[in-house]
Amino acid sequence: MARAVSLLVALALSAGLLLLPAMRGRDLTAAGHGLLTPLLLAICGGFVHGLGYEPLQPILRRLLRPVLLWPAMAGLGAAWWWLS
């Protein structure tokens, strides 16, 4: 169930990144542009966890847990929305 949630949240955020800037009709600010890198890394982590990949390195295994990925995706997505 957690993998499905990770995949759905990653899909929703990636679709939002593709569609919302054009719908809002605004240019991307410097603050919004600076948040894109960590947001895209969190979305990639959501896809990795959602598709079921389990890395061999212990540090990556700890980073790709839902307890870290979901708040990171939600917080960075909200921050990008408000600051861009």
N, CA, C and O atoms as a GROMACS GRO file, in nm:
protein
  336
    1MET      N    1   0.081  -0.119   0.000
    1MET     CA    2   0.000   0.000   0.000
    1MET      C    3   0.086   0.127   0.000
    1MET      O    4   0.054   0.224  -0.068
    2ALA      N    5   0.196   0.124   0.076
    2ALA     CA    6   0.284   0.241   0.081
    2ALA      C    7   0.348   0.267  -0.054
    2ALA      O    8   0.369   0.382  -0.092
    3ARG      N    9   0.380   0.161  -0.126
    3ARG     CA   10   0.441   0.180  -0.258
    3ARG      C   11   0.342   0.245  -0.354
    3ARG      O   12   0.382   0.328  -0.436
    4ALA      N   13   0.216   0.208  -0.346
    4ALA     CA   14   0.115   0.267  -0.433
    4ALA      C   15   0.097   0.415  -0.401
    4ALA      O   16   0.082   0.497  -0.492
    5VAL      N   17   0.098   0.449  -0.274
    5VAL     CA   18   0.085   0.590  -0.234
    5VAL      C   19   0.205   0.669  -0.284
    5VAL      O   20   0.188   0.780  -0.336
    6SER      N   21   0.325   0.616  -0.269
    6SER     CA   22   0.445   0.684  -0.318
    6SER      C   23   0.438   0.708  -0.468
    6SER      O   24   0.471   0.816  -0.516
    7LEU      N   25   0.395   0.608  -0.541
    7LEU     CA   26   0.385   0.620  -0.686
    7LEU      C   27   0.280   0.722  -0.726
    7LEU      O   28   0.303   0.802  -0.816
    8LEU      N   29   0.165   0.719  -0.660
    8LEU     CA   30   0.058   0.815  -0.693
    8LEU      C   31   0.097   0.959  -0.660
    8LEU      O   32   0.068   1.050  -0.736
    9VAL      N   33   0.162   0.979  -0.546
    9VAL     CA   34   0.204   1.114  -0.509
    9VAL      C   35   0.311   1.164  -0.606
    9VAL      O   36   0.309   1.280  -0.646
   10ALA      N   37   0.404   1.077  -0.643
   10ALA     CA   38   0.508   1.117  -0.739
   10ALA      C   39   0.446   1.149  -0.876
   10ALA      O   40   0.488   1.244  -0.941
   11LEU      N   41   0.350   1.071  -0.919
   11LEU     CA   42   0.282   1.098  -1.045
   11LEU      C   43   0.207   1.230  -1.040
   11LEU      O   44   0.212   1.308  -1.135
   12ALA      N   45   0.137   1.255  -0.930
   12ALA     CA   46   0.061   1.380  -0.917
   12ALA      C   47   0.153   1.501  -0.916
   12ALA      O   48   0.125   1.602  -0.981
   13LEU      N   49   0.263   1.492  -0.842
   13LEU     CA   50   0.355   1.605  -0.837
   13LEU      C   51   0.425   1.629  -0.970
   13LEU      O   52   0.445   1.743  -1.010
   14SER      N   53   0.461   1.522  -1.040
   14SER     CA   54   0.526   1.541  -1.170
   14SER      C   55   0.427   1.599  -1.271
   14SER      O   56   0.466   1.681  -1.354
   15ALA      N   57   0.302   1.557  -1.266
   15ALA     CA   58   0.201   1.616  -1.354
   15ALA      C   59   0.178   1.763  -1.318
   15ALA      O   60   0.160   1.847  -1.406
   16GLY      N   61   0.178   1.793  -1.189
   16GLY     CA   62   0.163   1.931  -1.146
   16GLY      C   63   0.277   2.019  -1.191
   16GLY      O   64   0.256   2.134  -1.230
   17LEU      N   65   0.398   1.967  -1.187
   17LEU     CA   66   0.513   2.045  -1.234
   17LEU      C   67   0.506   2.071  -1.384
   17LEU      O   68   0.553   2.174  -1.432
   18LEU      N   69   0.447   1.978  -1.457
   18LEU     CA   70   0.436   1.997  -1.601
   18LEU      C   71   0.324   2.093  -1.639
   18LEU      O   72   0.339   2.173  -1.731
   19LEU      N   73   0.212   2.086  -1.569
   19LEU     CA   74   0.093   2.159  -1.610
   19LEU      C   75   0.070   2.291  -1.538
   19LEU      O   76   0.026   2.387  -1.600
   20LEU      N   77   0.099   2.298  -1.410
   20LEU     CA   78   0.061   2.415  -1.333
   20LEU      C   79   0.134   2.544  -1.369
   20LEU      O   80   0.069   2.649  -1.370
   21PRO      N   81   0.263   2.544  -1.398
   21PRO     CA   82   0.324   2.673  -1.434
   21PRO      C   83   0.259   2.736  -1.556
   21PRO      O   84   0.241   2.858  -1.560
   22ALA      N   85   0.224   2.656  -1.655
   22ALA     CA   86   0.158   2.710  -1.774
   22ALA      C   87   0.016   2.756  -1.741
   22ALA      O   88  -0.030   2.857  -1.794
   23MET      N   89  -0.052   2.685  -1.654
   23MET     CA   90  -0.188   2.723  -1.617
   23MET      C   91  -0.189   2.851  -1.534
   23MET      O   92  -0.280   2.932  -1.546
   24ARG      N   93  -0.088   2.869  -1.451
   24ARG     CA   94  -0.082   2.988  -1.368
   24ARG      C   95  -0.040   3.110  -1.448
   24ARG      O   96  -0.072   3.222  -1.409
   25GLY      N   97   0.030   3.090  -1.557
   25GLY     CA   98   0.069   3.199  -1.644
   25GLY      C   99   0.174   3.292  -1.586
   25GLY      O  100   0.182   3.408  -1.625
   26ARG      N  101   0.252   3.244  -1.496
   26ARG     CA  102   0.355   3.327  -1.433
   26ARG      C  103   0.492   3.269  -1.463
   26ARG      O  104   0.508   3.149  -1.488
   27ASP      N  105   0.590   3.359  -1.461
   27ASP     CA  106   0.728   3.313  -1.476
   27ASP      C  107   0.776   3.251  -1.345
   27ASP      O  108   0.725   3.283  -1.238
   28LEU      N  109   0.872   3.165  -1.356
   28LEU     CA  110   0.929   3.100  -1.238
   28LEU      C  111   1.027   3.195  -1.171
   28LEU      O  112   1.120   3.244  -1.234
   29THR      N  113   1.006   3.220  -1.043
   29THR     CA  114   1.094   3.309  -0.969
   29THR      C  115   1.223   3.237  -0.931
   29THR      O  116   1.235   3.116  -0.949
   30ALA      N  117   1.319   3.313  -0.879
   30ALA     CA  118   1.446   3.252  -0.838
   30ALA      C  119   1.426   3.156  -0.723
   30ALA      O  120   1.490   3.051  -0.718
   31ALA      N  121   1.337   3.190  -0.630
   31ALA     CA  122   1.310   3.100  -0.517
   31ALA      C  123   1.244   2.971  -0.564
   31ALA      O  124   1.278   2.862  -0.518
   32GLY      N  125   1.150   2.983  -0.655
   32GLY     CA  126   1.083   2.864  -0.708
   32GLY      C  127   1.178   2.778  -0.788
   32GLY      O  128   1.171   2.655  -0.783
   33HIS      N  129   1.267   2.841  -0.862
   33HIS     CA  130   1.365   2.766  -0.941
   33HIS      C  131   1.463   2.693  -0.850
   33HIS      O  132   1.504   2.581  -0.881
   34GLY      N  133   1.501   2.754  -0.738
   34GLY     CA  134   1.593   2.690  -0.644
   34GLY      C  135   1.532   2.569  -0.576
   34GLY      O  136   1.604   2.478  -0.534
   35LEU      N  137   1.399   2.567  -0.563
   35LEU     CA  138   1.332   2.453  -0.500
   35LEU      C  139   1.311   2.335  -0.595
   35LEU      O  140   1.279   2.225  -0.552
   36LEU      N  141   1.330   2.358  -0.724
   36LEU     CA  142   1.304   2.250  -0.819
   36LEU      C  143   1.399   2.132  -0.803
   36LEU      O  144   1.355   2.018  -0.815
   37THR      N  145   1.525   2.156  -0.775
   37THR     CA  146   1.620   2.045  -0.763
   37THR      C  147   1.584   1.951  -0.649
   37THR      O  148   1.573   1.831  -0.673
   38PRO      N  149   1.566   2.000  -0.525
   38PRO     CA  150   1.528   1.905  -0.420
   38PRO      C  151   1.389   1.845  -0.442
   38PRO      O  152   1.365   1.730  -0.404
   39LEU      N  153   1.297   1.921  -0.502
   39LEU     CA  154   1.164   1.866  -0.530
   39LEU      C  155   1.173   1.754  -0.631
   39LEU      O  156   1.109   1.650  -0.614
   40LEU      N  157   1.251   1.773  -0.737
   40LEU     CA  158   1.265   1.667  -0.837
   40LEU      C  159   1.336   1.544  -0.781
   40LEU      O  160   1.304   1.432  -0.818
   41LEU      N  161   1.433   1.565  -0.692
   41LEU     CA  162   1.497   1.450  -0.626
   41LEU      C  163   1.398   1.374  -0.539
   41LEU      O  164   1.400   1.251  -0.536
   42ALA      N  165   1.312   1.446  -0.468
   42ALA     CA  166   1.210   1.379  -0.386
   42ALA      C  167   1.110   1.305  -0.473
   42ALA      O  168   1.068   1.195  -0.438
   43ILE      N  169   1.071   1.364  -0.585
   43ILE     CA  170   0.979   1.296  -0.677
   43ILE      C  171   1.044   1.171  -0.734
   43ILE      O  172   0.979   1.067  -0.745
   44CYS      N  173   1.171   1.180  -0.771
   44CYS     CA  174   1.243   1.061  -0.821
   44CYS      C  175   1.248   0.953  -0.714
   44CYS      O  176   1.232   0.835  -0.744
   45GLY      N  177   1.271   0.993  -0.589
   45GLY     CA  178   1.268   0.896  -0.480
   45GLY      C  179   1.132   0.832  -0.465
   45GLY      O  180   1.122   0.713  -0.436
   46GLY      N  181   1.025   0.910  -0.485
   46GLY     CA  182   0.890   0.853  -0.481
   46GLY      C  183   0.868   0.751  -0.590
   46GLY      O  184   0.807   0.647  -0.568
   47PHE      N  185   0.917   0.781  -0.710
   47PHE     CA  186   0.906   0.684  -0.819
   47PHE      C  187   0.987   0.558  -0.789
   47PHE      O  188   0.941   0.446  -0.813
   48VAL      N  189   1.107   0.575  -0.736
   48VAL     CA  190   1.193   0.460  -0.705
   48VAL      C  191   1.125   0.371  -0.601
   48VAL      O  192   1.120   0.249  -0.617
   49HIS      N  193   1.074   0.433  -0.495
   49HIS     CA  194   1.007   0.354  -0.391
   49HIS      C  195   0.877   0.294  -0.445
   49HIS      O  196   0.846   0.178  -0.416
   50GLY      N  197   0.802   0.372  -0.522
   50GLY     CA  198   0.674   0.325  -0.573
   50GLY      C  199   0.686   0.208  -0.669
   50GLY      O  200   0.598   0.123  -0.675
   51LEU      N  201   0.795   0.203  -0.744
   51LEU     CA  202   0.814   0.093  -0.839
   51LEU      C  203   0.877  -0.030  -0.775
   51LEU      O  204   0.889  -0.134  -0.840
   52GLY      N  205   0.919  -0.019  -0.649
   52GLY     CA  206   0.964  -0.136  -0.577
   52GLY      C  207   1.113  -0.160  -0.575
   52GLY      O  208   1.156  -0.267  -0.532
   53TYR      N  209   1.192  -0.065  -0.620
   53TYR     CA  210   1.336  -0.084  -0.618
   53TYR      C  211   1.388  -0.069  -0.475
   53TYR      O  212   1.350   0.024  -0.404
   54GLU      N  213   1.474  -0.162  -0.434
   54GLU     CA  214   1.536  -0.155  -0.302
   54GLU      C  215   1.687  -0.150  -0.320
   54GLU      O  216   1.748  -0.249  -0.361
   55PRO      N  217   1.749  -0.034  -0.291
   55PRO     CA  218   1.893  -0.021  -0.312
   55PRO      C  219   1.973  -0.106  -0.214
   55PRO      O  220   1.926  -0.140  -0.106
   56LEU      N  221   2.095  -0.140  -0.253
   56LEU     CA  222   2.182  -0.221  -0.169
   56LEU      C  223   2.255  -0.137  -0.064
   56LEU      O  224   2.283  -0.187   0.045
   57GLN      N  225   2.286  -0.010  -0.096
   57GLN     CA  226   2.356   0.074   0.000
   57GLN      C  227   2.263   0.112   0.116
   57GLN      O  228   2.149   0.151   0.094
   58PRO      N  229   2.313   0.099   0.238
   58PRO     CA  230   2.228   0.126   0.354
   58PRO      C  231   2.178   0.271   0.362
   58PRO      O  232   2.066   0.295   0.405
   59ILE      N  233   2.261   0.367   0.320
   59ILE     CA  234   2.218   0.506   0.330
   59ILE      C  235   2.104   0.535   0.232
   59ILE      O  236   2.011   0.608   0.266
   60LEU      N  237   2.112   0.480   0.112
   60LEU     CA  238   2.002   0.498   0.017
   60LEU      C  239   1.877   0.425   0.061
   60LEU      O  240   1.766   0.473   0.039
   61ARG      N  241   1.894   0.311   0.123
   61ARG     CA  242   1.779   0.238   0.174
   61ARG      C  243   1.707   0.318   0.282
   61ARG      O  244   1.584   0.315   0.291
   62ARG      N  245   1.784   0.389   0.364
   62ARG     CA  246   1.724   0.472   0.469
   62ARG      C  247   1.657   0.595   0.411
   62ARG      O  248   1.554   0.639   0.461
   63LEU      N  249   1.713   0.651   0.305
   63LEU     CA  250   1.657   0.772   0.245
   63LEU      C  251   1.530   0.745   0.166
   63LEU      O  252   1.445   0.833   0.154
   64LEU      N  253   1.516   0.626   0.112
   64LEU     CA  254   1.401   0.593   0.028
   64LEU      C  255   1.291   0.524   0.107
   64LEU      O  256   1.233   0.425   0.062
   65ARG      N  257   1.262   0.578   0.223
   65ARG     CA  258   1.152   0.526   0.305
   65ARG      C  259   1.037   0.625   0.299
   65ARG      O  260   1.060   0.746   0.286
   66PRO      N  261   0.913   0.577   0.308
   66PRO     CA  262   0.798   0.668   0.302
   66PRO      C  263   0.797   0.771   0.414
   66PRO      O  264   0.747   0.882   0.396
   67VAL      N  265   0.851   0.736   0.529
   67VAL     CA  266   0.850   0.831   0.641
   67VAL      C  267   0.934   0.955   0.609
   67VAL      O  268   0.909   1.061   0.667
   68LEU      N  269   1.030   0.945   0.520
   68LEU     CA  270   1.109   1.060   0.477
   68LEU      C  271   1.060   1.116   0.344
   68LEU      O  272   1.060   1.238   0.324
   69LEU      N  273   1.020   1.030   0.252
   69LEU     CA  274   0.981   1.075   0.119
   69LEU      C  275   0.851   1.155   0.118
   69LEU      O  276   0.844   1.260   0.054
   70TRP      N  277   0.750   1.107   0.187
   70TRP     CA  278   0.620   1.173   0.180
   70TRP      C  279   0.623   1.315   0.237
   70TRP      O  280   0.571   1.406   0.172
   71PRO      N  281   0.680   1.338   0.356
   71PRO     CA  282   0.687   1.478   0.402
   71PRO      C  283   0.776   1.565   0.313
   71PRO      O  284   0.747   1.683   0.294
   72ALA      N  285   0.883   1.507   0.258
   72ALA     CA  286   0.970   1.584   0.169
   72ALA      C  287   0.895   1.625   0.043
   72ALA      O  288   0.903   1.740   0.001
   73MET      N  289   0.822   1.531  -0.017
   73MET     CA  290   0.746   1.565  -0.137
   73MET      C  291   0.637   1.666  -0.107
   73MET      O  292   0.618   1.760  -0.183
   74ALA      N  293   0.566   1.647   0.001
   74ALA     CA  294   0.457   1.740   0.035
   74ALA      C  295   0.511   1.878   0.072
   74ALA      O  296   0.458   1.979   0.024
   75GLY      N  297   0.613   1.883   0.154
   75GLY     CA  298   0.667   2.012   0.197
   75GLY      C  299   0.731   2.089   0.083
   75GLY      O  300   0.709   2.209   0.068
   76LEU      N  301   0.811   2.020   0.002
   76LEU     CA  302   0.877   2.088  -0.109
   76LEU      C  303   0.777   2.128  -0.217
   76LEU      O  304   0.792   2.232  -0.280
   77GLY      N  305   0.676   2.045  -0.239
   77GLY     CA  306   0.572   2.080  -0.336
   77GLY      C  307   0.495   2.202  -0.292
   77GLY      O  308   0.467   2.290  -0.373
   78ALA      N  309   0.459   2.209  -0.164
   78ALA     CA  310   0.387   2.326  -0.112
   78ALA      C  311   0.475   2.450  -0.115
   78ALA      O  312   0.429   2.558  -0.150
   79ALA      N  313   0.601   2.435  -0.079
   79ALA     CA  314   0.692   2.550  -0.081
   79ALA      C  315   0.712   2.600  -0.224
   79ALA      O  316   0.717   2.720  -0.247
   80TRP      N  317   0.723   2.507  -0.319
   80TRP     CA  318   0.738   2.548  -0.458
   80TRP      C  319   0.613   2.622  -0.505
   80TRP      O  320   0.624   2.722  -0.576
   81TRP      N  321   0.497   2.575  -0.465
   81TRP     CA  322   0.372   2.639  -0.507
   81TRP      C  323   0.364   2.782  -0.453
   81TRP      O  324   0.326   2.873  -0.526
   82TRP      N  325   0.400   2.801  -0.327
   82TRP     CA  326   0.386   2.933  -0.267
   82TRP      C  327   0.498   3.029  -0.305
   82TRP      O  328   0.475   3.150  -0.309
   83LEU      N  329   0.617   2.980  -0.332
   83LEU     CA  330   0.730   3.069  -0.359
   83LEU      C  331   0.754   3.095  -0.507
   83LEU      O  332   0.828   3.187  -0.542
   84SER      N  333   0.695   3.015  -0.593
   84SER     CA  334   0.723   3.035  -0.735
   84SER      C  335   0.628   3.137  -0.795
   84SER      O  336   0.637   3.167  -0.914
   0.00000   0.00000   0.00000
